[in-house]
Amino acid sequence: MKNKTVAAWLAFLGGPLGLHRFYLHGARDLLGWLLPIPTLIGLYGLWRAREFGLDDQLS
């Protein structure tokens, strides 16, 4: 049986990466593998916004 407190802390600290889903459902959880994709795209967007600001040619 999985510990609910551990799952809650994993969701709080690593929720966008799906760490709580891997803890609860294991490595075969498809949604757990899909969660990091939009997170990484968002982090890339934040990096571009900080790096290029309003002068970004792709925006």
Stockholm file with secondary structure:
# STOCKHOLM 1.0

chainA/1-59         MKNKTVAAWLAFLGGPLGLHRFYLHGARDLLGWLLPIPTLIGLYGLWRAREFGLDDQLS
#=GR chainA/1-59 SS CCCHHHHHHHHHHHGGGTHHHHHHHCTTCHHHHHTHHHHHHHHHHHHHHHHHGGGCTTC
#=GC SS_cons        CCCHHHHHHHHHHHGGGTHHHHHHHCTTCHHHHHTHHHHHHHHHHHHHHHHHGGGCTTC
//
